[in-house]
Amino acid sequence: MSPPLVLALMSFCFLFFGYLGVPVPFSLMAGVFVGAFLTDVSFAAIVQKIFDGVDSEALLAIPFFLLVGELMSSANVVVRIANLSLSLVGHIKGGLSQVVVVFSMFFSEMSGSTTADVAVMSRALGTPMRREGYSPDFIAAIIAAASTIAALVPPSITAVVYGAVGNVSIAGLFMAGVVPGLMIGFGLMIYCYLFGPVGARKPRASFRQVVFATGDAALPLMIPVILLGGILTGWFTPTEAGVVAVIWIIAVVIPALNRKHIRKIPYDFCLAGLIFSLPLITIGAANAFGWMLAYLRGAIVIADWITSIAGNNPQYMMLLLVALFTVVGDFIEPVPTIIIFMPLVTTLTQAGDINGVHMGVVLIATLAFGMITPPYGLVLLMASKFVGVPFSKALRAALPIYIVFLLTITFTIYFPKVVLWLPKHVIPESVGCFKSPAGTGYICPNS
């Protein structure tokens, strides 16, 4: 049977089972087994590719980042971060909607998980927003949109997977994700100010109150300092930084702020391990599916199609990839999407002479956008469930917010120097810079 027909059958099988409600990893494996049955690929080779997908040291960072988020949320220390956010922006027009965005910008730098963000914000801020008269559909939309910041800013789990699979510097992706992450955050704040509900504006907090709230949240806020400081100074790898952050929470934060939670720590470990099993099995299945895609030359066919339209123009290539990832991200979560299409991304990155970190940040931002778009929209679906509003109503409320993401993605594509400025100056080697033969400074690529 011809490779294009096999690919079509694999894709149909995956989509068919997916729409029946079969979990993503099993739907992917159904497509893989169909492909193996119709080709000369052995089932032993498929099993090997599943294990190859999860056999990566860089992926060990994920369970520790998940554990950080779980410990922070279950120990109720997030209340202190919410109070700090309230003291900073509670007086601005939009009230608690502004607090949601700022809270997410803080908490995203601790958990790295969009799903953890949406769960924590829904519990911590969903009910207060209802009491102040915000419509449930707007609450779900703004919480879902704000939670996507976690996919971009460090310690983004999506960036860890992209870096591990694509052999791209994870630290470089962390640093390059700061600009688009802040753009989405400030863009959402501007949207809430201009177009969102007025809300119940709080009195402006005094300088003393802000200082007190900052001091009250100082111990939890040390977590991003540990994560970023350790990685940027070279003291820790991302995995080791996650371990140190967990130790900090268990040894310092919880005993100081919520001593009663100590007896529940084993449960947090078990829950984090259970949550990690979900992306892990998806990573294995997606790696096998992606390998079959490459084996059947699917990546080459798509790459040839894109280059035939875009030529060697890197911006056009990225725009076409954004269109592809937007469509695919509507149906599949970011992690399997990255793994399945990484051979295609690598081919186009080389063909367009695009910086690997730049390409990674563009696609991660696109996949973050896909998490609030129909028909899948994982975090929007979660937010609507937590808030108790139909998905269709939350979707209608989220539609105007899409402009913030589209502007951010476009800026990220056309202004690589701005996006890569931070990693070039903090970790030059992460974006391909090398030390000057003269012995002073670095020589960096043009992009």
Legacy VTK file of the C-alpha trace (Angstrom):
# vtk DataFile Version 3.0
C-alpha trace
ASCII
DATASET POLYDATA
POINTS 447 float
0.000 0.000 0.000
1.333 3.478 -0.867
2.735 5.620 2.014
0.244 8.501 1.463
-2.689 6.092 1.768
-1.205 4.521 4.897
-0.762 7.985 6.424
-4.355 8.847 5.574
-5.605 5.659 7.243
-3.452 6.311 10.321
-4.803 9.849 10.635
-8.382 8.724 10.090
-8.009 6.018 12.736
-6.601 8.521 15.233
-9.357 11.081 14.601
-12.080 8.433 14.580
-11.156 7.047 17.982
-10.479 10.549 19.300
-14.004 11.705 18.456
-15.376 8.573 20.117
-13.793 9.829 23.330
-10.858 7.411 23.451
-7.916 9.045 25.310
-5.301 10.661 23.050
-2.441 8.181 23.676
-4.619 5.165 22.851
-6.035 6.898 19.786
-2.488 7.597 18.630
-1.446 3.995 19.208
-4.437 2.755 17.234
-3.172 4.761 14.270
0.367 3.490 14.798
-0.726 -0.153 14.865
-2.733 0.350 11.684
0.381 1.798 10.039
2.553 -1.049 11.272
0.043 -3.632 10.059
0.010 -2.127 6.563
3.797 -1.808 6.267
6.795 -3.961 7.036
7.360 -2.285 10.424
7.443 -4.834 13.248
5.445 -4.391 16.425
8.697 -4.818 18.392
10.026 -1.703 16.659
6.892 0.196 17.666
7.303 -0.809 21.306
10.942 0.277 21.156
9.932 3.702 19.842
7.442 4.089 22.684
10.214 3.527 25.216
12.609 5.760 23.255
10.087 8.581 23.605
10.138 8.534 27.393
13.828 7.632 27.767
15.069 11.215 28.069
16.827 12.709 31.058
15.465 16.189 30.276
11.896 14.924 30.747
12.695 14.203 34.398
12.186 17.911 35.042
8.449 17.575 34.372
7.405 15.571 37.480
9.306 17.946 39.757
7.691 21.020 38.215
4.307 19.305 38.571
5.113 18.500 42.196
6.045 22.143 42.835
2.653 23.246 41.520
0.804 20.565 43.474
2.551 21.385 46.757
1.934 25.093 46.247
-1.778 24.675 45.513
-2.661 21.994 48.055
-0.783 23.699 50.897
-2.883 26.866 50.334
0.138 29.158 50.122
-1.289 30.501 46.854
-3.571 32.731 48.941
-0.539 34.867 49.736
0.243 35.263 46.045
-3.385 36.205 45.392
-3.214 38.847 48.124
-0.031 40.280 46.597
-1.678 40.434 43.177
-4.717 42.137 44.704
-2.575 44.770 46.405
-0.764 45.509 43.131
-3.645 45.762 40.639
-6.920 45.384 42.547
-7.610 49.117 42.234
-7.347 49.139 38.413
-10.460 49.041 36.254
-11.354 45.381 35.806
-10.706 44.567 39.455
-10.379 40.835 39.980
-9.918 40.141 36.266
-6.665 42.108 36.501
-5.773 40.108 39.618
-6.316 36.849 37.693
-3.744 37.844 35.070
-1.121 39.051 37.550
-1.692 35.981 39.741
-1.102 33.768 36.703
2.104 35.621 35.858
3.374 34.862 39.360
2.117 31.287 39.661
3.205 30.321 36.131
6.795 30.868 37.219
6.354 28.176 39.852
4.303 25.407 38.231
5.085 25.560 34.495
1.744 23.840 33.871
-1.295 25.424 32.229
-3.634 22.836 33.729
-2.285 23.495 37.235
-2.753 27.215 36.680
-6.362 26.925 35.554
-7.232 24.597 38.435
-5.656 26.832 41.079
-7.115 30.078 39.707
-10.582 28.600 39.350
-10.546 27.544 43.004
-8.876 30.676 44.376
-10.497 33.422 42.312
-13.534 31.924 40.538
-15.892 32.188 43.529
-14.823 35.740 44.568
-15.371 36.908 40.975
-18.878 35.411 40.976
-19.670 37.206 44.241
-18.610 40.517 42.700
-20.964 40.046 39.754
-18.665 38.865 36.955
-20.463 36.677 34.423
-19.423 32.993 34.630
-18.588 32.843 30.913
-16.157 35.786 31.231
-14.622 34.246 34.372
-13.921 30.996 32.519
-12.546 32.830 29.466
-10.125 35.099 31.328
-8.898 32.322 33.638
-8.263 30.013 30.669
-6.494 32.726 28.662
-4.306 33.783 31.592
-3.314 30.188 32.368
-1.671 29.828 28.939
1.126 32.116 30.135
2.525 29.047 31.911
3.290 27.475 28.524
5.744 30.279 27.720
7.430 31.605 30.836
9.925 29.453 32.742
9.684 26.744 33.982
7.360 25.858 31.082
6.752 22.109 30.787
5.968 22.613 27.089
9.402 24.191 26.616
11.037 21.270 28.434
9.389 18.787 26.063
10.234 20.878 22.978
13.860 21.235 24.041
14.226 17.552 24.911
12.655 16.288 21.685
14.085 18.907 19.321
17.566 19.086 20.845
17.085 22.794 21.533
18.424 24.591 24.600
15.751 24.440 27.311
17.315 27.391 29.131
17.228 29.370 25.870
13.537 28.548 25.403
12.878 29.633 28.991
14.511 33.013 28.426
13.032 33.602 24.965
9.541 32.806 26.271
9.611 35.746 28.678
8.827 38.417 26.047
5.772 36.703 24.464
4.628 35.573 27.925
4.693 39.161 29.208
3.036 40.369 25.999
0.116 38.008 26.567
-0.077 39.007 30.235
-0.058 42.762 29.623
-2.275 42.310 26.549
-4.909 40.585 28.690
-4.672 43.352 31.282
-5.214 45.992 28.595
-8.154 44.009 27.214
-9.731 43.754 30.678
-9.210 47.496 31.216
-10.710 48.579 27.889
-13.333 45.927 27.136
-13.869 43.782 30.226
-16.368 44.238 33.067
-15.618 47.141 35.363
-15.844 44.931 38.446
-15.584 46.058 42.035
-12.472 48.216 42.135
-10.630 48.056 45.436
-9.049 51.057 47.144
-5.464 51.598 46.016
-3.164 49.742 48.394
-0.714 51.879 50.299
3.005 51.375 49.893
3.074 49.800 53.334
0.345 47.313 52.377
2.209 46.357 49.191
5.409 45.832 51.174
3.547 43.715 53.718
1.899 41.604 50.995
5.267 41.138 49.295
6.854 40.044 52.549
3.942 37.709 53.226
4.531 36.029 49.826
8.324 36.182 49.977
8.913 32.481 50.671
6.761 31.218 47.773
8.244 33.886 45.478
11.697 32.465 46.134
10.745 29.465 43.980
11.130 31.224 40.601
14.350 32.759 41.907
15.665 29.280 42.692
14.505 27.858 39.367
15.777 30.653 37.158
18.798 31.612 39.213
20.087 28.056 39.353
19.549 27.436 35.637
20.963 30.767 34.444
24.060 30.603 36.621
24.752 27.063 35.471
24.507 25.657 38.988
21.531 23.445 38.115
20.096 21.718 35.114
16.309 22.234 34.744
15.741 18.864 36.434
18.045 19.699 39.352
16.387 23.110 39.712
13.026 21.361 40.052
14.436 19.103 42.780
15.861 22.066 44.698
12.535 23.927 44.432
10.686 20.895 45.848
13.163 20.701 48.728
12.684 24.430 49.403
8.908 24.043 49.601
9.028 20.958 51.840
11.824 22.158 54.114
10.998 25.870 54.370
7.724 27.052 52.812
5.269 24.497 54.180
6.739 24.335 57.735
6.732 28.133 57.922
3.346 28.838 56.354
1.184 25.722 56.720
2.717 23.233 59.137
-0.455 21.104 59.241
0.048 20.190 55.593
3.244 18.230 56.310
1.300 15.001 56.890
-0.320 15.369 53.444
2.964 15.641 51.531
3.057 11.905 50.620
-0.350 12.340 48.990
1.013 15.269 46.961
3.871 13.070 45.751
1.445 10.351 44.684
-0.834 12.821 42.937
2.059 14.463 41.075
3.241 11.027 39.940
-0.257 10.182 38.770
-0.533 13.470 36.861
2.900 12.866 35.291
1.798 9.461 34.020
-0.702 11.153 31.701
1.790 13.162 29.606
4.344 10.355 29.880
2.161 7.763 28.149
1.170 10.425 25.620
4.841 11.218 24.941
5.573 7.542 24.258
2.599 7.118 21.929
3.296 10.395 20.115
6.938 9.424 19.600
5.855 6.185 17.910
3.305 8.067 15.770
5.889 10.694 14.817
8.399 8.014 13.913
5.834 6.340 11.648
5.121 9.744 10.094
8.829 10.176 9.339
9.189 6.548 8.174
6.419 7.083 5.626
8.099 10.347 4.522
5.112 12.368 5.667
7.313 15.077 7.212
9.262 15.462 3.961
6.068 15.746 1.909
4.650 18.472 4.180
8.011 20.269 4.295
8.232 20.234 0.479
4.705 21.636 0.274
5.512 24.454 2.697
8.818 25.351 0.995
7.107 25.331 -2.406
4.825 28.114 -1.103
7.192 30.009 1.196
10.467 29.466 -0.664
13.348 30.252 1.688
11.520 33.088 3.462
11.675 32.220 7.193
8.698 34.413 8.125
6.450 32.757 5.536
7.607 29.323 6.711
6.746 30.136 10.308
3.383 31.614 9.324
2.477 28.397 7.494
3.682 26.323 10.458
1.599 28.520 12.774
-1.451 27.849 10.596
-0.725 24.103 10.672
-0.112 24.021 14.442
-3.206 26.128 15.100
-5.366 23.575 13.299
-3.597 20.570 14.821
-3.582 22.205 18.272
-7.356 22.451 18.078
-7.494 18.656 18.293
-4.315 17.500 20.054
-2.528 18.665 23.192
0.809 20.524 22.840
3.039 17.660 23.995
1.996 15.046 21.384
1.838 17.764 18.707
5.451 18.729 19.349
6.672 15.149 19.273
4.722 14.130 16.171
5.728 17.132 14.081
9.284 17.664 15.329
10.850 16.003 12.214
8.915 18.503 10.071
9.891 21.432 12.302
13.571 20.429 12.235
13.546 20.169 8.446
12.003 23.623 7.999
14.224 25.192 10.668
17.268 24.098 8.692
15.757 24.977 5.304
14.884 28.525 6.394
18.076 29.037 8.442
15.885 29.852 11.440
17.237 29.961 14.977
15.993 26.851 16.787
15.030 28.787 19.924
13.123 31.359 17.862
11.177 28.646 16.040
10.462 26.905 19.326
9.018 29.990 21.015
6.798 30.766 18.002
5.345 27.252 17.992
4.961 27.080 21.775
3.010 30.357 21.687
0.846 28.906 18.909
0.161 25.740 20.893
-0.707 27.846 23.948
-3.264 29.650 21.781
-4.647 26.278 20.661
-5.516 25.474 24.258
-8.349 28.035 24.227
-9.644 27.400 20.686
-12.389 24.957 19.650
-13.180 22.147 19.375
-10.720 20.796 21.975
-9.463 23.850 23.887
-8.265 21.902 26.923
-7.769 24.751 29.406
-10.940 26.560 28.261
-12.829 23.299 28.707
-11.322 22.853 32.185
-12.126 26.430 33.174
-15.727 26.092 32.003
-16.098 22.893 34.044
-14.580 24.443 37.181
-16.664 27.613 36.883
-19.812 25.715 35.942
-20.652 27.274 32.591
-21.299 25.611 29.196
-18.224 25.419 26.980
-20.054 27.255 24.169
-20.652 30.312 26.358
-17.059 30.368 27.597
-15.916 30.112 23.977
-17.997 33.116 22.906
-16.523 35.154 25.750
-12.995 34.083 24.740
-13.299 34.999 21.041
-12.349 38.709 21.454
-9.324 37.663 23.515
-7.890 35.796 20.528
-6.595 39.092 19.132
-4.075 39.287 22.006
-2.611 35.909 21.053
-2.596 36.610 17.318
-0.748 39.892 17.816
1.761 38.211 20.144
2.454 35.362 17.707
2.861 37.801 14.797
5.255 39.965 16.812
7.249 36.899 17.835
7.644 35.869 14.186
8.661 39.246 12.770
10.823 40.578 15.599
13.239 37.755 16.483
15.875 40.179 17.758
13.514 41.362 20.494
12.476 37.809 21.403
16.063 36.519 21.465
17.554 39.573 23.172
17.291 38.107 26.668
18.800 34.655 25.934
21.567 36.285 23.837
22.612 38.441 26.763
22.036 35.946 29.561
22.941 32.568 28.001
24.554 33.349 24.615
25.414 29.725 23.848
21.721 28.776 24.044
20.941 30.618 20.797
24.025 29.559 18.854
26.444 32.301 19.919
30.070 31.357 20.395
33.002 33.055 22.046
34.980 35.428 19.869
38.421 34.158 18.836
39.743 37.492 20.081
38.795 36.346 23.578
36.262 39.088 24.358
32.521 38.845 23.861
30.454 36.523 21.688
29.710 36.231 17.995
26.004 35.576 17.418
23.865 34.645 14.393
22.062 37.465 12.624
18.588 36.271 13.665
LINES 1 448
447 0 1 2 3 4 5 6 7 8 9 10 11 12 13 14 15 16 17 18 19 20 21 22 23 24 25 26 27 28 29 30 31 32 33 34 35 36 37 38 39 40 41 42 43 44 45 46 47 48 49 50 51 52 53 54 55 56 57 58 59 60 61 62 63 64 65 66 67 68 69 70 71 72 73 74 75 76 77 78 79 80 81 82 83 84 85 86 87 88 89 90 91 92 93 94 95 96 97 98 99 100 101 102 103 104 105 106 107 108 109 110 111 112 113 114 115 116 117 118 119 120 121 122 123 124 125 126 127 128 129 130 131 132 133 134 135 136 137 138 139 140 141 142 143 144 145 146 147 148 149 150 151 152 153 154 155 156 157 158 159 160 161 162 163 164 165 166 167 168 169 170 171 172 173 174 175 176 177 178 179 180 181 182 183 184 185 186 187 188 189 190 191 192 193 194 195 196 197 198 199 200 201 202 203 204 205 206 207 208 209 210 211 212 213 214 215 216 217 218 219 220 221 222 223 224 225 226 227 228 229 230 231 232 233 234 235 236 237 238 239 240 241 242 243 244 245 246 247 248 249 250 251 252 253 254 255 256 257 258 259 260 261 262 263 264 265 266 267 268 269 270 271 272 273 274 275 276 277 278 279 280 281 282 283 284 285 286 287 288 289 290 291 292 293 294 295 296 297 298 299 300 301 302 303 304 305 306 307 308 309 310 311 312 313 314 315 316 317 318 319 320 321 322 323 324 325 326 327 328 329 330 331 332 333 334 335 336 337 338 339 340 341 342 343 344 345 346 347 348 349 350 351 352 353 354 355 356 357 358 359 360 361 362 363 364 365 366 367 368 369 370 371 372 373 374 375 376 377 378 379 380 381 382 383 384 385 386 387 388 389 390 391 392 393 394 395 396 397 398 399 400 401 402 403 404 405 406 407 408 409 410 411 412 413 414 415 416 417 418 419 420 421 422 423 424 425 426 427 428 429 430 431 432 433 434 435 436 437 438 439 440 441 442 443 444 445 446
